[in-house]
Amino acid sequence: MADVVRVVVTGGAGQIAYSLIPHICKGLIFGPSTMVDLRLLDIEPAKDALKGVVMEIQDSAYDLMASVMATTDVAQAFKDVQVAVLLGGFPRKQGMERQDLIEKNVQIMRLHGQALEQHADRNCKVVVVANPANTNCLVAMKYAPSISPANFSALTRLDHDRLRGMLAAKVTEKSHHKISAKDIRNCVIWGNHSSSQVPDATHAEALVEGKWQAIAPLCNDPQWLEKELVPAVQNRGAAVIAARKLSSALSAANAVACHLRDWVGVTSSSTTGDGMFVSMAVISDGNPYGIPEGLVFSFPVASSNGKCEIVQGLSISTHVRELLDATVAELLAEREMATSIIAARQGAL
Ligand code: LMR
């Protein structure tokens, strides 16, 4: 990383941004000696809230804060940015059809994609969090053709870490070894960041008594592993909303921080290194694992130093393969909807 990193956070007055800002400004993503030039973008109705966030940032007197700008001007916000965190989207409201949700978000992602194209650093790294994150990412990518598709990603690290957390709790309960999420590695989330996602613990390992060991015997609960774990992870976002009456923010921000740290950051992490992988939604170029080309799809990835590679050659169980078909079908349908909305204006995705 350069001495100063220029970062835009859209949805800058929102809940996730509020939890994410300390990660950015305390060196937890870009390292303890990288200063931050932070731009918070939001829409006009959030202008006052945005001012309040800037006051709080100033009051925090972060050592690494080079400058902070709050703006509703997209061009100003994206000027020369090296990292773009796209949190701002149109949330699903009660009674809203998927088509309506995609329609609203296509417009926002078009605006932000065009801003990336016109104003951002050509090597800008982008993470899309606003839902439907995978398809939003595809739309933003489409509108920023001079930035490599490899620089675009959607967040599934939240689902990945939910899976790690649940596995750590189960191993602690069943094996009498007290472990935490940092002792779980090589989980995979496949597909869409939605309830069709495929949480896969087949390759997961736990660090018990100094040795990485296969997860299934340590969980010692085949029924839970086969039948309960997958829906628990798939529906965790909804469970948080039901409990908090708000969607996840603390954990989402933490996941964004880990996603970026492992991809573009310089700090060491317990989730990167030889033979280790995490989950990120990236473009499915080259048909990896038989997934159709041109979808933003969550895969196991090895990422560091600004590069991210899909980990190839993992075995896929029959059960996981069946679940993959559903998440592929959902993403194809989302892409179709987005394409027809865009085609009404110009070309296809
Ligand atoms: C989450 O996974 O917590 C969120 O994506 C859920 C949501 O719909 O906001």
Residues whose N, C-alpha, C, O or C-beta is under 5 A from the ligand:
A	BS01	LMR	G237 S247 S248
